[in-house]
Every structure is written in C-alpha cells, then in structure tokens.
Amino acid sequence: MIEILKAILFGIVEGITEWLPISSTGHMILLNEIVSLNVSDEFYSMFEVVIQLGAILAVVILFWNQIWPFGKKDNKEPLAKTGAGAYIKWDIFKLWFHILVSCVPAAIVGVLFDEQLEALFYNYQTVAIMLILFGVAFIVIENYHKGKKAKVNTLVGIDYKLAFWIGMFQLIAAIFPGTSRSGATIVGALLLGVSRTVAAEYTFFLAIPVMFGASLLKGAKFLMNATMTSQEGVILVVGMVVAFAVSLVVIKFLMGYIKKHDFKVFGWYRIILGVIVLLCGFAGFIG
C-alpha cells in the first residue's frame, strides 16, 4: 500500500512538472531522494520516463480537434476530400510535418547516445545549473519582449525553419537534464518571435512523438534486460493514470494563465529550485 501511495505522489509530480516549464527531471530526482520507490534501479530508470505516457494522453484528449488531420467538412480550414469520403485538414497535416522536423535533432541524439549522455550528465550539478540558466533565460526574454508584439501568433505561422530551430532547443533538453523539455522549446520559440500561447501549444504537440518515442525506447530496453514484478507493474500503471489526471488540470491551468501573465514566475521558481538542488547536493542529501 505504501508503494502505491508513493506511485500516486510520483504521478502527481510528473503531471505538474511535465507541462510547467520547471523540469520534471529535477523534481523527480528530489522526490526520489525523499520517498524513493522500493524497486530495482533498472525499473526506476524506465519508470520515470514511461510514466510520461499518461501525461501524453492528456494532450491528445484536450487538443484532439487541433491535432487530428481527418474529419468533417469545415469551410474555415483548407480541406481536401479523400477517396474514403473523409476530409483532410491540410494545415494540421503541415503542422505534423513541422513537428517531425523539430523532433529530428533530439531523436538522432537520443537513439545514438542515450546511455552515454545519461552517464555523463545525469547528476545534481547538471540539473541545478540548467534549472538556473533557463530560469534566468525566461526572465531576460520576458523583460526583452515586454510590450512587443509577437511575430508568430498561430500554429500555421511556424514554418520548417522555425520548427528546426525549436527542435535544436529541444536537443539541449535531451542532452542536459534539468533543462526541461517544455522550458527549452518555449524559450526557443519566444526567442524566435512566437507568442506565448502558440509556443505552449506547439510544445504540447511536440511532446506527443518525443515522449512516446522516449517511452518506447526505455520500455524496450528494460524488457530486453530485466523483468517486471507484479508490484512494479501496478506502480507503473498507477503512476501513469495519476499523471494523466493531473496533466488534464495543469494544461488547462497553464493555457489560461499565459493569456494574462508571462513566464517570469517560472523563471524565478527554477532559480530557487536550482539553488536548493545545489545546496542539497553539497550537504550530501542527494548524490
């Protein structure tokens, strides 16, 4: 029962921190030090990635009409009828091509160097430094853009060039834990002139192939080299379900919040958390 309660707590933290640009990895490291799961190291390494599948499902459900390229005729969107009688929404099709372009840099590095990067950078020092650096970046960028109008105010306005550069920012998060995938892509999009709302939406959609691919890769590696106990299976399912439920609430909150506010509060939070991680590391509380 205790392990189930821990799984619920991990799911809550995942659901909150995956979508807010504050680094789910940094929070998971701290949480695991405080209430570590009674599981094998191999399972936990897989668990903290695969639990993201629950969070992904929340995005799919909330934004289904914006990401599914087939449907009924709608004169407001560019459409083409297929042989089967359904209509293709070409703007959404193009959006997915742009998302795939954004995925390429991180996908290549992740597939080729996942274990090497984890061995090099998965430590509290890297997490703390990246928390602080991108916290400062949020504050500086928001101050710079204060009072200025964004150049890109719709998802359609993100072309292949913008998509590629946003993907390069995502690559930073793939290499350095603590960066925050959502934080990196939002910072990149803001620097490139994308509005807050569109930057957040694009980040959510970009998470679907990225997080699904990462979960598939981690899950496959785990199953090839280890076995999952029944308790570990329950922990994984509970964590994903809770992450899904919490993500539904958090995503709705964030989309409402950024319509009236900027990202600076998250920047300050990251800086404070980064300092806490450093102090905990120096004191020997985390390794």
C-alpha positions in Angstrom: 0.0 0.0 0.0 2.8 2.4 0.8 4.4 1.9 -2.6 1.0 2.6 -4.3 0.8 5.9 -2.3 4.4 6.7 -3.5 3.4 5.9 -7.1 0.4 8.4 -6.7 2.8 11.0 -5.5 5.2 10.4 -8.4 2.2 10.7 -10.8 1.2 14.0 -9.3 4.7 15.5 -9.6 5.0 14.2 -13.2 1.6 15.6 -14.2 2.5 19.0 -12.8 6.1 19.4 -13.8 6.0 17.8 -17.3 3.9 20.7 -18.6 5.0 23.6 -16.5 8.5 24.7 -17.7 10.2 23.8 -14.4 11.9 20.5 -15.2 10.2 17.2 -14.3 13.7 15.6 -14.0 14.8 18.0 -11.3 11.7 17.4 -9.3 11.8 13.6 -9.8 15.4 13.5 -8.5 14.4 15.4 -5.4 11.3 13.3 -4.8 13.2 10.0 -5.3 15.6 11.1 -2.6 12.8 11.9 -0.2 10.4 9.0 -0.9 12.3 6.5 -3.0 10.3 3.6 -4.5 11.1 0.1 -3.4 12.0 -1.1 -6.9 15.1 -2.0 -8.8 17.3 0.7 -10.3 16.6 -0.7 -13.8 12.8 -0.3 -13.2 13.1 3.2 -11.8 15.2 4.4 -14.7 12.4 3.1 -17.0 9.5 4.3 -14.8 10.5 7.9 -14.7 10.3 8.0 -18.5 7.4 5.7 -19.3 5.2 7.4 -16.7 5.1 10.2 -19.2 2.7 8.2 -21.4 -0.1 9.2 -19.0 0.8 12.9 -19.5 0.9 12.5 -23.3 -2.7 11.0 -23.3 -3.9 14.2 -21.6 -2.6 16.3 -24.5 -4.1 14.0 -27.1 -7.6 14.3 -25.4 -7.5 18.0 -24.8 -6.3 19.0 -28.2 -7.8 16.2 -30.3 -9.5 18.6 -32.8 -6.3 20.5 -33.3 -4.0 17.5 -33.9 -6.3 15.0 -35.8 -6.0 15.8 -39.5 -9.1 14.0 -40.7 -12.7 15.0 -40.1 -15.9 16.5 -41.5 -16.0 19.4 -43.9 -15.2 22.8 -42.3 -15.1 25.8 -44.6 -12.9 27.6 -42.1 -9.9 25.4 -42.9 -8.2 24.3 -46.1 -9.6 20.8 -46.9 -9.3 18.1 -49.5 -11.7 15.1 -49.8 -10.1 11.7 -49.7 -11.4 8.7 -51.7 -12.9 7.3 -48.5 -15.1 10.3 -48.2 -13.3 11.9 -45.2 -11.7 15.4 -45.4 -8.1 16.1 -44.8 -7.2 19.3 -42.9 -4.0 20.3 -44.7 -3.0 22.9 -42.1 -2.9 20.1 -39.4 -1.0 17.8 -41.8 1.6 20.5 -42.4 1.8 21.1 -38.6 2.7 17.4 -38.1 5.5 17.7 -40.7 6.9 20.7 -38.9 6.7 18.8 -35.6 8.6 15.9 -37.2 11.3 18.4 -38.3 11.5 19.6 -34.7 11.9 16.0 -33.4 14.8 15.0 -35.7 17.8 16.5 -33.7 16.7 15.1 -30.3 15.6 11.8 -31.9 19.0 11.2 -33.5 21.0 12.1 -30.4 18.6 10.1 -28.2 18.8 6.9 -30.2 22.6 7.0 -30.6 23.8 8.4 -27.3 21.1 7.9 -24.7 23.1 5.8 -22.3 26.3 7.8 -22.7 24.6 11.1 -22.1 22.8 9.8 -19.0 26.2 8.6 -17.6 27.8 12.0 -18.3 25.1 14.4 -17.3 22.6 12.7 -15.0 23.8 14.3 -11.8 22.6 17.0 -9.5 25.2 19.5 -10.6 23.9 19.5 -14.2 20.3 19.6 -13.1 20.9 22.6 -10.8 22.9 24.5 -13.4 20.3 24.1 -16.2 17.5 24.9 -13.8 19.2 28.2 -13.0 20.3 29.0 -16.6 16.9 28.6 -18.2 15.3 30.3 -15.2 17.4 33.4 -16.0 16.6 33.0 -19.7 12.9 33.1 -19.0 13.2 36.3 -17.0 15.6 38.0 -19.5 13.5 37.1 -22.6 10.2 38.2 -21.0 11.8 41.5 -20.0 13.1 42.0 -23.5 9.8 41.2 -25.2 7.7 43.3 -22.7 5.3 45.5 -24.7 6.4 44.0 -28.0 4.0 42.1 -30.4 4.9 38.5 -31.3 5.7 37.8 -34.9 4.0 34.4 -35.0 0.5 34.2 -33.4 -0.8 31.0 -35.0 0.5 27.4 -35.3 0.3 27.8 -39.1 2.9 30.6 -38.8 5.5 28.1 -37.6 7.4 27.1 -40.8 10.1 24.5 -41.4 12.9 26.9 -40.4 11.3 27.8 -37.1 10.4 24.2 -36.4 14.1 23.2 -36.9 15.4 25.8 -34.5 12.8 25.0 -31.9 14.0 21.4 -32.3 17.5 22.5 -31.6 16.4 24.0 -28.3 14.7 20.7 -27.5 18.0 19.0 -28.2 19.5 21.0 -25.3 16.9 19.4 -23.0 17.6 16.0 -24.4 21.3 16.3 -23.5 21.2 18.2 -20.2 18.7 17.0 -17.5 17.2 19.9 -15.6 16.7 22.0 -18.7 13.0 21.0 -19.1 11.9 19.9 -22.5 8.9 22.3 -22.3 11.1 25.0 -20.9 13.7 24.7 -23.6 11.2 24.7 -26.5 9.2 27.6 -25.0 12.3 29.6 -24.5 13.4 28.9 -28.1 10.0 29.7 -29.5 9.8 33.0 -27.6 13.3 34.0 -28.8 12.2 33.3 -32.4 9.2 35.6 -32.0 6.4 33.1 -31.3 3.6 34.2 -29.0 3.3 32.6 -25.5 0.1 30.7 -26.3 1.4 29.3 -29.6 4.8 28.4 -28.0 3.0 26.4 -25.3 0.6 24.7 -27.7 3.5 23.7 -30.1 5.4 22.4 -27.1 2.5 20.2 -26.1 2.1 18.8 -29.6 5.8 18.3 -29.9 5.7 16.2 -26.7 3.5 13.5 -28.3 6.1 11.9 -30.7 9.0 12.8 -28.5 7.7 11.4 -25.2 6.1 8.4 -26.9 9.4 7.6 -28.6 11.4 8.0 -25.5 9.0 5.8 -23.5 9.0 3.1 -26.2 12.9 3.2 -26.2 13.2 3.0 -22.5 10.5 0.4 -22.1 12.0 -1.8 -24.8 15.5 -1.6 -23.3 14.1 -2.5 -19.9 12.2 -5.6 -21.1 15.2 -6.8 -23.1 17.4 -6.8 -20.0 15.1 -7.2 -17.0 11.8 -8.5 -15.8 9.0 -6.5 -14.1 7.5 -7.8 -10.9 3.7 -7.6 -10.3 4.2 -4.8 -7.8 6.3 -2.8 -10.3 3.6 -3.3 -12.9 1.0 -1.8 -10.5 3.3 1.1 -9.6 3.8 1.9 -13.3 0.0 1.8 -14.1 -0.9 3.9 -11.1 1.7 6.5 -11.9 0.6 6.8 -15.5 -3.1 7.1 -14.5 -2.4 9.8 -11.9 -0.1 11.7 -14.3 -2.9 11.7 -16.9 -5.5 13.1 -14.5 -3.2 15.7 -13.1 -2.0 16.7 -16.6 -5.6 17.5 -17.7 -5.8 20.1 -14.9 -2.3 21.5 -15.3 -2.5 22.0 -19.0 -5.9 23.8 -18.8 -4.4 26.0 -16.0 -1.3 26.9 -17.9 -3.2 27.8 -21.1 -5.4 30.1 -19.1 -2.5 31.6 -17.1 -0.3 32.6 -20.0 -3.2 34.5 -21.7 -2.9 37.1 -18.9 0.6 36.5 -17.4 4.2 35.9 -18.6 6.6 33.1 -17.8 8.8 35.1 -15.3 7.3 33.4 -12.2 8.5 30.1 -13.6 11.9 31.6 -14.1 12.2 32.6 -10.5 10.9 29.3 -9.3 13.6 27.5 -11.4 16.4 29.6 -10.0 15.2 29.0 -6.4 14.9 25.2 -7.1 18.3 25.1 -8.7 19.9 26.7 -5.7 18.0 24.2 -3.4 19.3 21.3 -5.5 22.9 22.6 -5.3 22.7 23.0 -1.5 21.2 19.6 -1.1 24.0 18.1 -3.2 26.7 19.9 -1.3 25.1 18.8 2.0 25.1 15.2 0.8 21.3 14.8 0.8 21.3 13.9 -2.9 24.0 12.2 -5.0 
